[in-house]
Amino acid sequence: MNKDAEFIALDVETANYDPGSICQIGLAHFINGELVENRGELINPETYFDDFMISIHGITAEKVRGAIKLPDLLKALRANLHDQIIVHHTYFDRLALDAAADRYGLPHIECRWLDSARVVRRVFPQFSQRGYALSNIANHLGVVYEAHDATEDAIAAGKVLIKSIERSDSTFDEWLVRAYQKTSHHQTTQIAQSGDPDGPFYGETIVFTGALSMTRQEAAQLAAKIGCNVEDDVNKRTTLLIVGTQNLDRLAGFDKSIKHRKAEALIRKGYSIQIFHERDFLQMVQLA
């Protein structure tokens, strides 16, 4: 790690499937490869808590009653994180902060982002397309932590980044550029297709369910353009499920589609799958 290399690792937990429903944040400050400070905070997201999400992180509406509200948190973060290097593992935490700001019509945080997962994918060929979830990489690198606690996750993301850079042939400053360099180009018109390696979400495997505001082929092309592999059904490779409008007549008495229920079953078994609404997918496209 560079002398005087400094960054803040960040992680969030959400109350429900809306990325902007942040109910906990963790921050870990690293200087020259050493953790110098960390803190976590519960947040009142002013929205409902999904039972499934509660089962993952254990945070309830009662626990955040009286906690700082999102607009006040975002104001403090904009002041404290402005122009800082912010490390996050995969795009979700960055997307969540932007989505939370959009909920309240607030400006996004102006900082320099570094996705530790993008570094991992380039340093370790075996994790270039799958297996790069924080828990799996932390285990591979010997980083011990308690998953789904935002502070623990933030510390783990910072340590994973440091260990990955130490095993690479590039410095921290070089990775700020290298992590986002283009490699090659790919294009296809099929629904099931490979993601463009140049896309910022390269390595994600995405599945769509429900009716979208566009054709499934159009959605697949957008997903592939930003780097996602597109598949027809949920399986162990899936990392993203995009949920459109559900037709109750086709759900056979359930409140979620078969793909949605498959995804939740895999999450319970420890697989890292994010479940987003179509609007969140469109925000990912804009983020790219």
GUNU-347943 format. One record per residue (C-alpha): residue in one letter; x, z, y. Coordinates in pm, 1 decimal. Layout:
! GUNU-347943
- code, u, w, v
- a, X, Z, Y
...
This chain:
! GUNU-347943
- code, u, w, v
- m, 0.0, 0.0, 0.0
- n, 127.2, -87.9, 346.5
- k, 274.7, 182.8, 561.8
- d, -1.2, 304.4, 794.7
- a, -265.9, 90.1, 616.7
- e, -594.9, 251.7, 710.8
- f, -954.9, 194.4, 604.1
- i, -1287.0, 369.9, 549.9
- a, -1463.3, 319.9, 217.0
- l, -1842.9, 330.9, 234.3
- d, -2126.3, 357.8, -15.7
- v, -2502.5, 407.9, 13.0
- e, -2795.4, 499.1, -209.4
- t, -3146.5, 372.5, -139.8
- a, -3493.8, 520.8, -178.4
- n, -3644.6, 206.1, -328.3
- y, -3564.6, -160.1, -391.1
- d, -3553.5, -235.4, -19.1
- p, -3178.6, -239.4, 67.6
- g, -3265.6, -97.2, 408.8
- s, -3417.7, 221.6, 263.5
- i, -3088.2, 413.2, 280.3
- c, -3130.4, 776.8, 173.8
- q, -2764.5, 878.0, 134.8
- i, -2431.2, 759.8, 270.9
- g, -2077.1, 844.2, 170.2
- l, -1761.2, 777.2, 372.6
- a, -1400.1, 815.1, 256.5
- h, -1109.6, 775.5, 500.4
- f, -780.6, 650.1, 352.0
- i, -443.4, 619.3, 526.1
- n, -140.6, 466.9, 351.5
- g, -305.2, 497.7, 10.6
- e, -407.6, 862.0, 49.6
- l, -755.5, 1009.2, 89.5
- v, -745.5, 1212.4, 411.9
- e, -1114.6, 1288.2, 467.4
- n, -1452.4, 1231.2, 306.8
- r, -1808.7, 1323.0, 384.2
- g, -2157.7, 1249.1, 264.9
- e, -2497.5, 1284.0, 423.5
- l, -2858.2, 1268.4, 311.1
- i, -3081.6, 1048.2, 526.2
- n, -3454.6, 1033.2, 585.1
- p, -3533.1, 662.2, 536.5
- e, -3891.6, 706.2, 659.7
- t, -4028.1, 521.3, 358.8
- y, -4136.7, 590.4, 1.2
- f, -3911.1, 689.8, -288.6
- d, -3939.9, 482.8, -605.6
- d, -3951.6, 688.2, -926.6
- f, -3699.8, 464.2, -1098.5
- m, -3449.4, 496.0, -813.5
- i, -3496.3, 875.0, -816.4
- s, -3407.2, 871.6, -1186.9
- i, -3075.2, 706.1, -1097.8
- h, -2951.4, 914.2, -803.5
- g, -3177.8, 1221.1, -811.0
- i, -3263.4, 1206.9, -439.2
- t, -3627.8, 1271.8, -351.7
- a, -3840.8, 1270.1, -38.2
- e, -3837.1, 1649.9, -44.1
- k, -3457.3, 1660.5, -43.2
- v, -3432.1, 1444.9, 270.8
- r, -3709.5, 1618.3, 460.6
- g, -3555.9, 1719.5, 792.1
- a, -3244.2, 1505.2, 736.3
- i, -3111.2, 1265.2, 998.8
- k, -3323.4, 951.7, 1035.8
- l, -3187.1, 601.6, 994.5
- p, -3187.5, 496.3, 1363.2
- d, -2981.5, 802.1, 1458.6
- l, -2744.7, 746.6, 1166.3
- l, -2693.8, 382.1, 1258.9
- k, -2617.8, 477.0, 1617.8
- a, -2350.6, 721.7, 1500.5
- l, -2204.8, 469.4, 1255.0
- r, -2179.1, 199.1, 1521.7
- a, -1977.9, 439.8, 1736.3
- n, -1754.4, 569.7, 1456.6
- l, -1699.8, 250.4, 1255.8
- h, -1666.7, 1.9, 1541.5
- d, -1365.5, -227.0, 1483.0
- q, -1262.7, -28.0, 1172.5
- i, -1177.9, -182.7, 834.8
- i, -1468.3, -91.4, 606.8
- v, -1425.8, -119.3, 230.2
- h, -1728.9, -160.2, 4.6
- h, -1757.2, -249.4, -364.5
- t, -1974.6, -562.8, -391.9
- y, -2192.6, -682.6, -105.7
- f, -2482.1, -434.1, -148.2
- d, -2367.2, -164.2, 93.4
- r, -2300.8, -414.4, 370.2
- l, -2637.3, -578.9, 307.4
- a, -2807.6, -238.7, 313.1
- l, -2664.4, -143.9, 652.7
- d, -2765.8, -478.7, 800.3
- a, -3114.2, -450.9, 648.2
- a, -3156.0, -98.3, 784.6
- a, -3053.1, -214.3, 1132.1
- d, -3297.5, -505.6, 1110.9
- r, -3581.2, -265.3, 1020.0
- y, -3541.3, -96.4, 1356.3
- g, -3434.8, -397.1, 1560.6
- l, -3086.3, -251.9, 1608.5
- p, -2756.6, -442.5, 1628.2
- h, -2534.2, -465.5, 1321.2
- i, -2215.1, -263.1, 1299.4
- e, -1917.4, -458.5, 1434.5
- c, -1631.1, -396.9, 1195.7
- r, -1401.7, -577.8, 952.6
- w, -1537.8, -575.3, 598.4
- l, -1329.7, -585.5, 278.8
- d, -1511.7, -614.8, -53.7
- s, -1300.5, -432.9, -313.2
- a, -1482.3, -621.8, -590.2
- r, -1343.6, -949.8, -454.5
- v, -993.4, -807.1, -478.1
- v, -1058.4, -685.5, -833.0
- r, -1183.4, -1029.2, -941.8
- r, -865.9, -1193.9, -818.6
- v, -620.6, -934.6, -949.6
- f, -771.3, -898.3, -1297.7
- p, -865.1, -1234.0, -1458.9
- q, -1076.6, -1060.8, -1725.8
- f, -1308.8, -934.6, -1452.0
- s, -1325.3, -1253.7, -1246.6
- q, -1688.1, -1325.4, -1336.6
- r, -1827.1, -1011.5, -1501.0
- g, -1745.4, -650.3, -1570.4
- y, -1645.0, -577.0, -1210.9
- a, -1906.8, -304.4, -1149.8
- l, -1750.4, 0.6, -989.7
- s, -1802.5, 225.0, -1293.3
- n, -1637.9, -22.4, -1529.8
- i, -1341.6, -96.8, -1303.3
- a, -1291.5, 272.1, -1225.4
- n, -1281.4, 346.5, -1596.9
- h, -1033.7, 60.8, -1651.1
- l, -804.1, 195.8, -1379.2
- g, -839.8, 562.6, -1470.5
- v, -1041.7, 662.8, -1163.3
- v, -1269.8, 954.2, -1254.0
- y, -1581.6, 1010.3, -1043.1
- e, -1954.1, 1093.2, -1057.0
- a, -2150.9, 769.3, -1028.3
- h, -2454.0, 733.3, -799.0
- d, -2339.2, 996.4, -552.9
- a, -2258.3, 805.6, -235.2
- t, -1950.3, 1011.1, -144.8
- e, -1808.8, 993.0, -497.0
- d, -1876.0, 618.2, -507.5
- a, -1704.6, 566.0, -171.5
- i, -1394.5, 757.5, -283.8
- a, -1387.7, 563.0, -610.5
- a, -1417.0, 229.5, -426.2
- g, -1120.4, 322.4, -207.7
- k, -908.8, 428.2, -505.0
- v, -1001.8, 114.7, -699.6
- l, -892.1, -98.7, -405.2
- i, -560.5, 84.6, -373.7
- k, -482.3, 62.2, -746.9
- s, -579.9, -306.6, -754.6
- i, -355.4, -390.7, -460.0
- e, -68.9, -197.5, -618.4
- r, -98.4, -420.9, -926.2
- s, -108.3, -741.1, -718.8
- d, 157.0, -945.0, -544.7
- s, -3.8, -908.6, -199.9
- t, -14.8, -640.0, 66.2
- f, -324.5, -472.4, 209.1
- d, -308.3, -690.7, 520.8
- e, -273.1, -1003.3, 306.6
- w, -577.1, -905.4, 100.7
- l, -787.1, -887.4, 415.9
- v, -743.6, -1264.8, 425.3
- r, -682.5, -1355.7, 61.4
- a, -1002.4, -1191.0, -65.7
- y, -1203.6, -1453.3, 123.4
- q, -987.1, -1761.1, 78.1
- k, -1142.9, -2069.0, -74.8
- t, -1033.3, -2175.4, -420.6
- s, -1226.4, -2484.5, -530.0
- h, -1563.6, -2655.6, -488.7
- h, -1859.8, -2689.1, -723.7
- q, -2200.3, -2848.8, -684.7
- t, -2494.3, -2913.0, -917.1
- t, -2867.3, -2974.6, -891.0
- q, -2974.1, -2790.7, -1209.8
- i, -3171.7, -2465.3, -1199.8
- a, -2938.2, -2290.9, -1446.8
- q, -2596.3, -2349.3, -1295.2
- s, -2257.9, -2202.2, -1213.8
- g, -2188.2, -2056.2, -872.7
- d, -1951.3, -2211.3, -622.3
- p, -1619.2, -2020.4, -648.2
- d, -1590.5, -2046.7, -270.4
- g, -1911.5, -1848.0, -219.7
- p, -1891.0, -1484.1, -105.0
- f, -2106.0, -1372.0, -400.4
- y, -1900.1, -1552.7, -663.2
- g, -1923.6, -1373.7, -996.6
- e, -2281.6, -1250.0, -954.3
- t, -2535.4, -1371.6, -1211.1
- i, -2881.9, -1413.2, -1063.3
- v, -3229.0, -1451.1, -1216.0
- f, -3555.1, -1518.1, -1031.1
- t, -3900.3, -1388.0, -1121.5
- g, -4240.1, -1438.1, -960.2
- a, -4354.9, -1694.8, -703.6
- l, -4108.9, -1770.8, -423.6
- s, -4159.8, -1926.4, -82.5
- m, -3954.8, -2223.4, -207.7
- t, -3922.6, -2406.2, -536.8
- r, -3716.9, -2238.0, -807.5
- q, -3472.5, -2528.6, -791.4
- e, -3423.2, -2480.7, -416.1
- a, -3364.0, -2109.5, -469.5
- a, -3114.9, -2184.2, -747.9
- q, -2923.6, -2425.4, -527.5
- l, -2901.8, -2167.4, -248.3
- a, -2786.2, -1902.8, -495.8
- a, -2518.4, -2129.2, -644.1
- k, -2397.9, -2228.5, -298.2
- i, -2323.8, -1865.9, -208.5
- g, -2143.2, -1817.0, -540.9
- c, -2405.3, -1685.7, -785.3
- n, -2434.5, -1809.6, -1141.5
- v, -2802.6, -1886.6, -1199.5
- e, -2971.5, -1817.0, -1533.6
- d, -3328.2, -1847.5, -1658.5
- d, -3376.0, -1502.2, -1809.9
- v, -3248.2, -1146.8, -1772.8
- n, -2967.7, -1051.0, -2010.2
- k, -2653.0, -839.1, -2021.7
- r, -2476.4, -1081.3, -1785.2
- t, -2742.1, -1041.4, -1515.2
- t, -2630.1, -861.9, -1199.9
- l, -2914.0, -965.5, -964.4
- l, -3289.2, -1001.7, -1015.1
- i, -3480.4, -1156.3, -726.5
- v, -3850.1, -1065.7, -730.0
- g, -4105.8, -1292.1, -567.6
- t, -4483.5, -1246.1, -548.0
- q, -4627.6, -1143.2, -883.6
- n, -4946.2, -1294.5, -1025.5
- l, -5141.3, -997.6, -1164.1
- d, -5331.8, -1227.7, -1402.2
- r, -5003.3, -1305.6, -1578.7
- l, -4870.6, -950.2, -1609.2
- a, -5090.2, -853.1, -1907.2
- g, -5183.5, -517.4, -1753.1
- f, -4832.3, -431.7, -1635.9
- d, -4732.9, -389.4, -1271.9
- k, -4401.5, -571.2, -1320.6
- s, -4296.5, -893.7, -1488.4
- i, -4120.0, -910.0, -1825.7
- k, -3792.2, -997.9, -1649.8
- h, -3832.7, -701.4, -1415.7
- r, -3895.4, -464.0, -1706.1
- k, -3598.2, -608.4, -1896.4
- a, -3375.3, -547.7, -1596.2
- e, -3484.8, -186.0, -1562.0
- a, -3428.5, -130.3, -1934.7
- l, -3073.0, -263.5, -1904.0
- i, -3009.0, -45.6, -1596.4
- r, -3109.9, 259.4, -1801.0
- k, -2848.2, 156.8, -2057.9
- g, -2579.6, 152.7, -1791.6
- y, -2572.3, -213.5, -1687.1
- s, -2520.9, -281.2, -1316.8
- i, -2819.6, -484.9, -1196.9
- q, -2955.0, -493.5, -842.5
- i, -3326.0, -572.3, -799.5
- f, -3410.7, -738.3, -468.7
- h, -3713.0, -896.6, -305.9
- e, -3695.7, -1259.8, -195.3
- r, -3647.0, -1156.7, 168.5
- d, -3331.3, -972.0, 65.9
- f, -3205.9, -1282.8, -114.2
- l, -3262.1, -1485.8, 201.2
- q, -3067.2, -1226.6, 395.4
- m, -2781.6, -1265.5, 144.9
- v, -2787.5, -1639.2, 214.9
- q, -2770.5, -1571.4, 588.5
- l, -2489.8, -1317.7, 534.1
- a, -2287.6, -1585.7, 358.7
